[in-house]
Amino acid sequence: MHALEKSRLFTEEYCGKILLATMGKPKDVYELSNMLGIPIAACYRRIRDLEAAGLVVCTERKLTRNGKRVNYYISMVKSAIVFYEEGKLKVKFQMKDGTLGSPNDGWHDIDVERREEDLPPEDKDDSLEDDPEDGR
């Protein structure tokens, strides 16, 4: 995933909440959904986006009593700075492995003019759906 796309995830409300909630100890999607008030379908989508960006990783998989597997995720972000300057939102982040969010100086401009019609269809309606991997 491109560094600018990773940076955009920091300004997305649900992603930001998930990153903060997974800083300390690994959490599963249902725990995150309940704790943060994020619809379960949206929570699964954001976890997948964050995982694809390398911002969270699955640290373990456990089986529930009924034989369903549950993944536990933790944030790989060590620090992030977000600020607004001259009409632009800027983000710089450092990963736990010491790398910056990009090969340059680490700063990224983020387009804050994202409108509802620009959102992917799945983000316009956060109806509940089960994740096929989990089956809870």
VMD Tcl script that builds the backbone (N, CA, C; Angstrom):
set m [mol new atoms 408]
animate dup $m
set s [atomselect $m all]
$s set {name element resname resid chain x y z} {
  {N N MET 1 A 0.845 -1.170 0.000}
  {CA C MET 1 A 0.000 0.000 0.000}
  {C C MET 1 A 0.895 1.239 0.000}
  {N N HIS 2 A 0.518 2.236 -0.770}
  {CA C HIS 2 A 1.259 3.483 -0.891}
  {C C HIS 2 A 1.266 4.231 0.443}
  {N N ALA 3 A 2.354 4.930 0.748}
  {CA C ALA 3 A 2.491 5.645 2.015}
  {C C ALA 3 A 1.385 6.680 2.218}
  {N N LEU 4 A 0.948 7.335 1.151}
  {CA C LEU 4 A -0.113 8.323 1.284}
  {C C LEU 4 A -1.424 7.658 1.719}
  {N N GLU 5 A -1.710 6.479 1.188}
  {CA C GLU 5 A -2.914 5.752 1.606}
  {C C GLU 5 A -2.814 5.357 3.080}
  {N N LYS 6 A -1.617 4.952 3.519}
  {CA C LYS 6 A -1.431 4.641 4.934}
  {C C LYS 6 A -1.727 5.866 5.780}
  {N N SER 7 A -1.246 7.005 5.325}
  {CA C SER 7 A -1.445 8.245 6.073}
  {C C SER 7 A -2.920 8.599 6.178}
  {N N ARG 8 A -3.669 8.374 5.130}
  {CA C ARG 8 A -5.102 8.675 5.161}
  {C C ARG 8 A -5.830 7.859 6.223}
  {N N LEU 9 A -5.336 6.661 6.476}
  {CA C LEU 9 A -5.973 5.825 7.485}
  {C C LEU 9 A -5.929 6.474 8.869}
  {N N PHE 10 A -4.896 7.273 9.139}
  {CA C PHE 10 A -4.786 7.934 10.434}
  {C C PHE 10 A -5.894 8.940 10.663}
  {N N THR 11 A -6.401 9.529 9.590}
  {CA C THR 11 A -7.430 10.557 9.748}
  {C C THR 11 A -8.841 9.999 9.642}
  {N N GLU 12 A -8.979 8.746 9.320}
  {CA C GLU 12 A -10.292 8.117 9.244}
  {C C GLU 12 A -10.707 7.756 10.678}
  {N N GLU 13 A -11.892 8.162 11.083}
  {CA C GLU 13 A -12.327 8.045 12.469}
  {C C GLU 13 A -12.193 6.626 13.034}
  {N N TYR 14 A -12.766 5.648 12.362}
  {CA C TYR 14 A -12.728 4.287 12.896}
  {C C TYR 14 A -11.309 3.736 12.941}
  {N N CYS 15 A -10.521 3.995 11.914}
  {CA C CYS 15 A -9.138 3.504 11.894}
  {C C CYS 15 A -8.338 4.100 13.041}
  {N N GLY 16 A -8.513 5.395 13.262}
  {CA C GLY 16 A -7.807 6.047 14.362}
  {C C GLY 16 A -8.158 5.437 15.704}
  {N N LYS 17 A -9.429 5.167 15.908}
  {CA C LYS 17 A -9.874 4.545 17.163}
  {C C LYS 17 A -9.274 3.150 17.325}
  {N N ILE 18 A -9.272 2.391 16.246}
  {CA C ILE 18 A -8.725 1.026 16.299}
  {C C ILE 18 A -7.237 1.059 16.584}
  {N N LEU 19 A -6.505 1.952 15.925}
  {CA C LEU 19 A -5.063 2.054 16.173}
  {C C LEU 19 A -4.772 2.388 17.632}
  {N N LEU 20 A -5.511 3.326 18.191}
  {CA C LEU 20 A -5.306 3.688 19.600}
  {C C LEU 20 A -5.654 2.530 20.533}
  {N N ALA 21 A -6.739 1.851 20.241}
  {CA C ALA 21 A -7.197 0.761 21.112}
  {C C ALA 21 A -6.268 -0.446 21.086}
  {N N THR 22 A -5.506 -0.610 20.023}
  {CA C THR 22 A -4.629 -1.773 19.897}
  {C C THR 22 A -3.167 -1.439 20.182}
  {N N MET 23 A -2.914 -0.290 20.770}
  {CA C MET 23 A -1.534 0.094 21.080}
  {C C MET 23 A -0.936 -0.772 22.184}
  {N N GLY 24 A -1.702 -1.093 23.183}
  {CA C GLY 24 A -1.175 -1.809 24.344}
  {C C GLY 24 A -1.176 -3.313 24.199}
  {N N LYS 25 A -2.360 -3.888 24.162}
  {CA C LYS 25 A -2.451 -5.351 24.070}
  {C C LYS 25 A -3.342 -5.723 22.896}
  {N N PRO 26 A -3.127 -6.904 22.329}
  {CA C PRO 26 A -3.935 -7.333 21.176}
  {C C PRO 26 A -5.405 -7.473 21.543}
  {N N LYS 27 A -6.257 -7.124 20.581}
  {CA C LYS 27 A -7.704 -7.231 20.760}
  {C C LYS 27 A -8.319 -7.859 19.525}
  {N N ASP 28 A -9.445 -8.553 19.726}
  {CA C ASP 28 A -10.147 -9.129 18.586}
  {C C ASP 28 A -11.182 -8.128 18.071}
  {N N VAL 29 A -11.722 -8.391 16.890}
  {CA C VAL 29 A -12.626 -7.458 16.238}
  {C C VAL 29 A -13.902 -7.235 17.046}
  {N N TYR 30 A -14.436 -8.274 17.661}
  {CA C TYR 30 A -15.657 -8.112 18.451}
  {C C TYR 30 A -15.403 -7.246 19.683}
  {N N GLU 31 A -14.264 -7.428 20.309}
  {CA C GLU 31 A -13.907 -6.591 21.452}
  {C C GLU 31 A -13.774 -5.129 21.017}
  {N N LEU 32 A -13.116 -4.895 19.876}
  {CA C LEU 32 A -12.961 -3.536 19.354}
  {C C LEU 32 A -14.314 -2.919 19.016}
  {N N SER 33 A -15.164 -3.684 18.355}
  {CA C SER 33 A -16.479 -3.197 17.964}
  {C C SER 33 A -17.288 -2.768 19.183}
  {N N ASN 34 A -17.333 -3.614 20.201}
  {CA C ASN 34 A -18.085 -3.310 21.425}
  {C C ASN 34 A -17.476 -2.144 22.184}
  {N N MET 35 A -16.174 -2.144 22.317}
  {CA C MET 35 A -15.475 -1.135 23.093}
  {C C MET 35 A -15.556 0.253 22.451}
  {N N LEU 36 A -15.474 0.294 21.105}
  {CA C LEU 36 A -15.393 1.562 20.393}
  {C C LEU 36 A -16.710 2.023 19.776}
  {N N GLY 37 A -17.723 1.170 19.821}
  {CA C GLY 37 A -19.003 1.532 19.230}
  {C C GLY 37 A -18.961 1.569 17.707}
  {N N ILE 38 A -18.133 0.741 17.119}
  {CA C ILE 38 A -18.012 0.661 15.664}
  {C C ILE 38 A -18.834 -0.532 15.190}
  {N N PRO 39 A -19.699 -0.356 14.195}
  {CA C PRO 39 A -20.442 -1.513 13.679}
  {C C PRO 39 A -19.467 -2.628 13.270}
  {N N ILE 40 A -19.839 -3.853 13.549}
  {CA C ILE 40 A -18.931 -4.989 13.333}
  {C C ILE 40 A -18.442 -5.073 11.884}
  {N N ALA 41 A -19.311 -4.846 10.910}
  {CA C ALA 41 A -18.898 -4.922 9.497}
  {C C ALA 41 A -17.855 -3.855 9.189}
  {N N ALA 42 A -18.067 -2.646 9.703}
  {CA C ALA 42 A -17.099 -1.563 9.485}
  {C C ALA 42 A -15.788 -1.879 10.194}
  {N N CYS 43 A -15.867 -2.474 11.364}
  {CA C CYS 43 A -14.666 -2.826 12.116}
  {C C CYS 43 A -13.821 -3.842 11.346}
  {N N TYR 44 A -14.471 -4.863 10.787}
  {CA C TYR 44 A -13.738 -5.841 9.974}
  {C C TYR 44 A -13.083 -5.175 8.771}
  {N N ARG 45 A -13.806 -4.277 8.112}
  {CA C ARG 45 A -13.232 -3.597 6.937}
  {C C ARG 45 A -12.019 -2.762 7.316}
  {N N ARG 46 A -12.139 -2.017 8.416}
  {CA C ARG 46 A -11.013 -1.173 8.827}
  {C C ARG 46 A -9.820 -2.011 9.253}
  {N N ILE 47 A -10.056 -3.104 9.956}
  {CA C ILE 47 A -8.946 -3.990 10.337}
  {C C ILE 47 A -8.240 -4.504 9.083}
  {N N ARG 48 A -9.011 -4.906 8.087}
  {CA C ARG 48 A -8.396 -5.389 6.835}
  {C C ARG 48 A -7.569 -4.299 6.167}
  {N N ASP 49 A -8.076 -3.057 6.139}
  {CA C ASP 49 A -7.334 -1.934 5.568}
  {C C ASP 49 A -6.050 -1.681 6.350}
  {N N LEU 50 A -6.173 -1.652 7.663}
  {CA C LEU 50 A -5.008 -1.400 8.509}
  {C C LEU 50 A -3.978 -2.518 8.404}
  {N N GLU 51 A -4.451 -3.747 8.297}
  {CA C GLU 51 A -3.538 -4.885 8.157}
  {C C GLU 51 A -2.831 -4.838 6.803}
  {N N ALA 52 A -3.567 -4.517 5.751}
  {CA C ALA 52 A -2.967 -4.407 4.414}
  {C C ALA 52 A -1.902 -3.309 4.375}
  {N N ALA 53 A -2.104 -2.268 5.169}
  {CA C ALA 53 A -1.149 -1.156 5.230}
  {C C ALA 53 A 0.026 -1.461 6.155}
  {N N GLY 54 A -0.055 -2.559 6.898}
  {CA C GLY 54 A 1.011 -2.902 7.832}
  {C C GLY 54 A 0.939 -2.117 9.130}
  {N N LEU 55 A -0.191 -1.471 9.384}
  {CA C LEU 55 A -0.343 -0.661 10.588}
  {C C LEU 55 A -0.817 -1.477 11.789}
  {N N VAL 56 A -1.464 -2.603 11.541}
  {CA C VAL 56 A -1.780 -3.572 12.589}
  {C C VAL 56 A -1.381 -4.951 12.075}
  {N N VAL 57 A -1.095 -5.843 13.001}
  {CA C VAL 57 A -0.782 -7.225 12.642}
  {C C VAL 57 A -1.562 -8.160 13.544}
  {N N CYS 58 A -1.832 -9.326 13.024}
  {CA C CYS 58 A -2.476 -10.375 13.809}
  {C C CYS 58 A -1.375 -11.058 14.622}
  {N N THR 59 A -1.514 -11.024 15.944}
  {CA C THR 59 A -0.483 -11.589 16.809}
  {C C THR 59 A -0.777 -13.026 17.223}
  {N N GLU 60 A -2.052 -13.367 17.241}
  {CA C GLU 60 A -2.408 -14.746 17.592}
  {C C GLU 60 A -3.809 -15.066 17.103}
  {N N ARG 61 A -4.062 -16.360 16.994}
  {CA C ARG 61 A -5.378 -16.861 16.614}
  {C C ARG 61 A -5.788 -17.882 17.653}
  {N N LYS 62 A -6.989 -17.708 18.167}
  {CA C LYS 62 A -7.502 -18.637 19.179}
  {C C LYS 62 A -8.798 -19.248 18.673}
  {N N LEU 63 A -9.081 -20.437 19.169}
  {CA C LEU 63 A -10.354 -21.081 18.883}
  {C C LEU 63 A -11.309 -20.843 20.035}
  {N N THR 64 A -12.554 -20.493 19.694}
  {CA C THR 64 A -13.574 -20.337 20.722}
  {C C THR 64 A -14.061 -21.723 21.131}
  {N N ARG 65 A -14.908 -21.763 22.130}
  {CA C ARG 65 A -15.459 -23.047 22.581}
  {C C ARG 65 A -16.242 -23.756 21.492}
  {N N ASN 66 A -16.855 -22.973 20.600}
  {CA C ASN 66 A -17.629 -23.606 19.520}
  {C C ASN 66 A -16.791 -23.816 18.261}
  {N N GLY 67 A -15.462 -23.719 18.360}
  {CA C GLY 67 A -14.578 -24.059 17.262}
  {C C GLY 67 A -14.341 -22.969 16.230}
  {N N LYS 68 A -14.763 -21.764 16.498}
  {CA C LYS 68 A -14.533 -20.646 15.576}
  {C C LYS 68 A -13.198 -20.006 15.896}
  {N N ARG 69 A -12.498 -19.556 14.859}
  {CA C ARG 69 A -11.219 -18.922 15.125}
  {C C ARG 69 A -11.389 -17.415 15.262}
  {N N VAL 70 A -10.633 -16.864 16.191}
  {CA C VAL 70 A -10.665 -15.443 16.476}
  {C C VAL 70 A -9.241 -14.905 16.358}
  {N N ASN 71 A -9.070 -13.847 15.590}
  {CA C ASN 71 A -7.769 -13.214 15.414}
  {C C ASN 71 A -7.632 -12.040 16.373}
  {N N TYR 72 A -6.446 -11.870 16.927}
  {CA C TYR 72 A -6.145 -10.762 17.817}
  {C C TYR 72 A -5.119 -9.864 17.137}
  {N N TYR 73 A -5.408 -8.550 17.145}
  {CA C TYR 73 A -4.602 -7.572 16.413}
  {C C TYR 73 A -3.955 -6.576 17.355}
  {N N ILE 74 A -2.749 -6.125 16.968}
  {CA C ILE 74 A -2.044 -5.092 17.721}
  {C C ILE 74 A -1.497 -4.059 16.743}
  {N N SER 75 A -1.443 -2.825 17.185}
  {CA C SER 75 A -0.932 -1.728 16.361}
  {C C SER 75 A 0.582 -1.829 16.234}
  {N N MET 76 A 1.086 -1.541 15.046}
  {CA C MET 76 A 2.526 -1.506 14.798}
  {C C MET 76 A 3.050 -0.072 14.800}
  {N N VAL 77 A 2.182 0.888 15.090}
  {CA C VAL 77 A 2.556 2.296 15.073}
  {C C VAL 77 A 3.143 2.681 16.427}
  {N N LYS 78 A 4.335 3.249 16.390}
  {CA C LYS 78 A 4.980 3.731 17.610}
  {C C LYS 78 A 4.512 5.142 17.928}
  {N N SER 79 A 4.485 5.994 16.907}
  {CA C SER 79 A 4.039 7.367 17.120}
  {C C SER 79 A 3.476 7.930 15.828}
  {N N ALA 80 A 2.594 8.914 15.983}
  {CA C ALA 80 A 2.020 9.600 14.824}
  {C C ALA 80 A 1.786 11.053 15.206}
  {N N ILE 81 A 2.088 11.930 14.268}
  {CA C ILE 81 A 1.850 13.356 14.456}
  {C C ILE 81 A 0.924 13.797 13.332}
  {N N VAL 82 A -0.177 14.426 13.698}
  {CA C VAL 82 A -1.137 14.929 12.713}
  {C C VAL 82 A -1.317 16.418 12.997}
  {N N PHE 83 A -1.185 17.257 11.964}
  {CA C PHE 83 A -1.439 18.675 12.156}
  {C C PHE 83 A -1.950 19.314 10.882}
  {N N TYR 84 A -2.500 20.502 11.041}
  {CA C TYR 84 A -3.098 21.255 9.949}
  {C C TYR 84 A -2.238 22.484 9.701}
  {N N GLU 85 A -1.819 22.682 8.425}
  {CA C GLU 85 A -0.965 23.811 8.087}
  {C C GLU 85 A -1.274 24.287 6.679}
  {N N GLU 86 A -1.516 25.573 6.533}
  {CA C GLU 86 A -1.746 26.195 5.228}
  {C C GLU 86 A -2.782 25.437 4.392}
  {N N GLY 87 A -3.895 25.091 5.037}
  {CA C GLY 87 A -4.975 24.424 4.326}
  {C C GLY 87 A -4.760 22.946 4.043}
  {N N LYS 88 A -3.728 22.362 4.607}
  {CA C LYS 88 A -3.439 20.940 4.394}
  {C C LYS 88 A -3.325 20.225 5.727}
  {N N LEU 89 A -3.865 19.027 5.766}
  {CA C LEU 89 A -3.681 18.153 6.907}
  {C C LEU 89 A -2.428 17.343 6.632}
  {N N LYS 90 A -1.518 17.290 7.591}
  {CA C LYS 90 A -0.254 16.572 7.405}
  {C C LYS 90 A -0.115 15.494 8.471}
  {N N VAL 91 A 0.488 14.384 8.077}
  {CA C VAL 91 A 0.679 13.258 8.983}
  {C C VAL 91 A 2.106 12.743 8.851}
  {N N LYS 92 A 2.697 12.409 9.981}
  {CA C LYS 92 A 4.005 11.750 10.004}
  {C C LYS 92 A 3.906 10.640 11.037}
  {N N PHE 93 A 4.345 9.444 10.679}
  {CA C PHE 93 A 4.272 8.355 11.642}
  {C C PHE 93 A 5.530 7.511 11.617}
  {N N GLN 94 A 5.815 6.904 12.768}
  {CA C GLN 94 A 6.956 6.013 12.923}
  {C C GLN 94 A 6.437 4.664 13.408}
  {N N MET 95 A 6.965 3.613 12.816}
  {CA C MET 95 A 6.535 2.274 13.175}
  {C C MET 95 A 7.374 1.739 14.336}
  {N N LYS 96 A 6.894 0.703 14.994}
  {CA C LYS 96 A 7.610 0.107 16.120}
  {C C LYS 96 A 8.965 -0.455 15.714}
  {N N ASP 97 A 9.118 -0.794 14.423}
  {CA C ASP 97 A 10.415 -1.297 13.953}
  {C C ASP 97 A 11.399 -0.160 13.634}
  {N N GLY 98 A 11.002 1.100 13.886}
  {CA C GLY 98 A 11.882 2.238 13.687}
  {C C GLY 98 A 11.768 2.913 12.331}
  {N N THR 99 A 11.032 2.314 11.398}
  {CA C THR 99 A 10.908 2.917 10.074}
  {C C THR 99 A 9.887 4.047 10.099}
  {N N LEU 100 A 10.042 4.964 9.148}
  {CA C LEU 100 A 9.066 6.037 8.976}
  {C C LEU 100 A 7.991 5.555 8.032}
  {N N GLY 101 A 6.907 6.290 7.946}
  {CA C GLY 101 A 5.797 5.930 7.086}
  {C C GLY 101 A 6.079 6.096 5.609}
  {N N SER 102 A 7.218 6.666 5.251}
  {CA C SER 102 A 7.570 6.820 3.837}
  {C C SER 102 A 9.073 6.952 3.710}
  {N N PRO 103 A 9.612 6.775 2.491}
  {CA C PRO 103 A 11.049 6.880 2.295}
  {C C PRO 103 A 11.565 8.320 2.362}
  {N N ASN 104 A 10.681 9.323 2.217}
  {CA C ASN 104 A 11.143 10.709 2.289}
  {C C ASN 104 A 11.243 11.144 3.745}
  {N N ASP 105 A 10.875 12.368 4.050}
  {CA C ASP 105 A 10.965 12.864 5.424}
  {C C ASP 105 A 9.835 12.369 6.314}
  {N N GLY 106 A 8.917 11.599 5.772}
  {CA C GLY 106 A 7.835 11.021 6.555}
  {C C GLY 106 A 6.564 11.830 6.582}
  {N N TRP 107 A 6.578 13.068 6.082}
  {CA C TRP 107 A 5.375 13.905 6.103}
  {C C TRP 107 A 4.533 13.667 4.872}
  {N N HIS 108 A 3.225 13.607 5.067}
  {CA C HIS 108 A 2.289 13.379 3.964}
  {C C HIS 108 A 1.145 14.375 4.064}
  {N N ASP 109 A 0.781 14.966 2.943}
  {CA C ASP 109 A -0.411 15.807 2.882}
  {C C ASP 109 A -1.610 14.909 2.664}
  {N N ILE 110 A -2.711 15.213 3.332}
  {CA C ILE 110 A -3.926 14.403 3.209}
  {C C ILE 110 A -5.058 15.279 2.717}
  {N N ASP 111 A -5.765 14.791 1.719}
  {CA C ASP 111 A -6.927 15.496 1.187}
  {C C ASP 111 A -8.062 15.387 2.195}
  {N N VAL 112 A -8.506 16.533 2.708}
  {CA C VAL 112 A -9.583 16.522 3.696}
  {C C VAL 112 A -10.936 16.806 3.061}
  {N N GLU 113 A -10.983 16.922 1.774}
  {CA C GLU 113 A -12.219 17.226 1.047}
  {C C GLU 113 A -12.933 15.960 0.593}
  {N N ARG 114 A -12.893 14.922 1.351}
  {CA C ARG 114 A -13.535 13.657 1.000}
  {C C ARG 114 A -15.021 13.749 1.300}
  {N N ARG 115 A -15.844 13.602 0.294}
  {CA C ARG 115 A -17.294 13.718 0.458}
  {C C ARG 115 A -17.928 12.337 0.513}
  {N N GLU 116 A -19.170 12.289 0.990}
  {CA C GLU 116 A -19.915 11.031 1.103}
  {C C GLU 116 A -19.954 10.288 -0.225}
  {N N GLU 117 A -20.152 11.007 -1.338}
  {CA C GLU 117 A -20.234 10.332 -2.639}
  {C C GLU 117 A -18.892 9.756 -3.089}
  {N N ASP 118 A -17.774 10.188 -2.444}
  {CA C ASP 118 A -16.451 9.656 -2.774}
  {C C ASP 118 A -16.138 8.375 -2.014}
  {N N LEU 119 A -16.947 8.067 -0.996}
  {CA C LEU 119 A -16.692 6.881 -0.189}
  {C C LEU 119 A -17.058 5.619 -0.953}
  {N N PRO 120 A -16.337 4.530 -0.690}
  {CA C PRO 120 A -16.727 3.252 -1.282}
  {C C PRO 120 A -18.131 2.883 -0.805}
  {N N PRO 121 A -18.897 2.168 -1.607}
  {CA C PRO 121 A -20.273 1.821 -1.235}
  {C C PRO 121 A -20.383 1.148 0.120}
  {N N GLU 122 A -19.426 0.306 0.484}
  {CA C GLU 122 A -19.524 -0.404 1.754}
  {C C GLU 122 A -19.399 0.528 2.951}
  {N N ASP 123 A -18.843 1.732 2.770}
  {CA C ASP 123 A -18.708 2.664 3.878}
  {C C ASP 123 A -19.905 3.591 4.021}
  {N N LYS 124 A -20.802 3.596 3.046}
  {CA C LYS 124 A -21.976 4.453 3.111}
  {C C LYS 124 A -23.056 3.856 3.995}
  {N N ASP 125 A -23.117 2.540 4.066}
  {CA C ASP 125 A -24.125 1.867 4.875}
  {C C ASP 125 A -23.433 0.807 5.696}
  {N N ASP 126 A -23.291 1.031 6.976}
  {CA C ASP 126 A -22.593 0.097 7.842}
  {C C ASP 126 A -23.549 -0.896 8.482}
  {N N SER 127 A -24.275 -1.633 7.660}
  {CA C SER 127 A -25.166 -2.649 8.200}
  {C C SER 127 A -24.341 -3.799 8.747}
  {N N LEU 128 A -24.906 -4.511 9.696}
  {CA C LEU 128 A -24.191 -5.620 10.311}
  {C C LEU 128 A -24.062 -6.780 9.344}
  {N N GLU 129 A -22.898 -7.357 9.363}
  {CA C GLU 129 A -22.662 -8.581 8.608}
  {C C GLU 129 A -21.619 -9.377 9.343}
  {N N ASP 130 A -21.666 -10.672 9.237}
  {CA C ASP 130 A -20.684 -11.525 9.894}
  {C C ASP 130 A -19.481 -11.673 9.002}
  {N N ASP 131 A -18.324 -11.817 9.632}
  {CA C ASP 131 A -17.121 -12.079 8.885}
  {C C ASP 131 A -17.050 -13.574 8.614}
  {N N PRO 132 A -16.802 -13.958 7.353}
  {CA C PRO 132 A -16.762 -15.380 7.045}
  {C C PRO 132 A -15.646 -16.114 7.760}
  {N N GLU 133 A -14.579 -15.413 8.178}
  {CA C GLU 133 A -13.479 -16.062 8.870}
  {C C GLU 133 A -13.846 -16.397 10.304}
  {N N ASP 134 A -14.684 -15.558 10.915}
  {CA C ASP 134 A -14.914 -15.677 12.338}
  {C C ASP 134 A -16.127 -16.532 12.683}
  {N N GLY 135 A -17.260 -16.218 12.102}
  {CA C GLY 135 A -18.453 -17.007 12.307}
  {C C GLY 135 A -19.114 -16.850 13.657}
  {N N ARG 136 A -18.803 -15.796 14.414}
  {CA C ARG 136 A -19.467 -15.591 15.705}
  {C C ARG 136 A -20.901 -15.225 15.528}
}
mol reanalyze $m
mol bondsrecalc $m
mol representation Tube
mol addrep $m
